[in-house]
């Protein structure tokens, strides 16, 4: 193919594409575009006439191939965009579902833990109640006897904190009375009669007082050690 033929091949290809666009303009109802299309088509026909007949089909085929390639590229880009959008949407939906599942699981665990704590507290209360009534009643009690009772009623990891509070409040004297306020017993309950909630013998039975004091620390502070931490900061509990 000569240089002239190659040039003609390229020009005709471009002209053919332009001609196609012009024809589309005619279809849309534009008179000006229709005239341009006719002129362009005429030019394309003239150029094709300058190219050997055996190569005219190649020129036309190349023009159609270019159009098909352009359409394929556009379709691929559109499909890729749609796929990316679908992937983003699916990822967002998955993230929301995981978050909701995690929140539901956390709520269920919290409810279960609260229930277990209540059951443990009730069981501990029943255990303490049995322990308080298991000691024989005496006319008087030594400090060593009272401390032995407390060791059997208070958890071992809480006993030292429990003991610290009793040391500061009454020095383990279950009949200690505050002359100015009237606070009474191991824990200086004010009034002392509030200890009757766990036993009518609150004035004479250290086990009853220990049970009341332990219940008070657990319900108000969570444990004897938490009660002791508060006492250290405030010098009362």
Residue pairs with C-beta under 8 A, 6 or more apart in sequence:
1 9
1 55
5 51
5 52
5 55
8 47
8 50
8 51
9 51
9 55
9 58
9 59
9 62
11 47
12 44
12 47
12 48
12 51
12 59
12 63
13 59
13 62
13 63
13 66
15 40
15 43
15 44
15 47
16 44
16 59
16 60
16 63
17 63
17 66
17 67
18 40
19 37
19 40
19 41
19 44
20 63
20 67
22 33
22 34
22 36
22 37
22 40
22 41
23 37
23 41
25 33
25 34
25 36
25 37
26 33
26 34
26 37
48 56
48 59
48 60
51 59
121 218
124 218
125 215
128 153
128 211
128 214
128 215
129 198
129 211
131 152
131 153
131 207
131 211
132 153
132 198
132 199
132 207
132 208
132 210
132 211
133 207
135 149
135 205
135 207
137 201
137 205
138 145
141 149
141 174
141 206
143 171
143 172
143 173
145 206
146 172
146 174
146 186
146 206
146 210
147 163
147 172
149 206
149 207
149 210
150 159
150 162
150 163
150 166
150 210
151 159
153 207
153 210
153 211
153 214
154 162
154 210
154 214
154 224
157 225
158 223
158 224
158 225
159 224
161 223
161 224
161 225
161 227
161 228
162 213
162 214
162 217
162 224
162 228
164 228
164 231
165 187
165 213
165 217
165 224
165 227
165 228
165 231
165 237
166 172
166 186
166 187
166 213
168 231
169 176
169 186
169 187
169 188
170 176
170 185
170 186
170 187
170 188
172 186
173 186
174 185
174 186
174 205
174 206
174 209
175 184
175 185
175 203
176 184
176 185
176 186
176 188
177 183
177 184
178 184
178 188
178 190
181 190
182 190
182 191
182 192
183 189
183 190
183 191
183 192
184 190
184 191
184 192
184 195
184 203
185 192
185 195
185 202
185 203
185 209
186 206
186 209
186 210
186 213
187 209
187 212
187 213
187 216
189 195
189 209
189 212
189 213
189 216
192 202
192 203
193 202
194 212
195 202
195 208
195 209
195 212
196 202
197 212
198 208
198 211
198 212
198 215
199 205
199 208
199 211
199 212
201 208
202 208
202 209
202 212
214 224
217 223
217 224
217 226
217 227
217 237
218 224
220 227
220 237
221 227
221 230
221 237
227 237
228 237
230 237
231 237
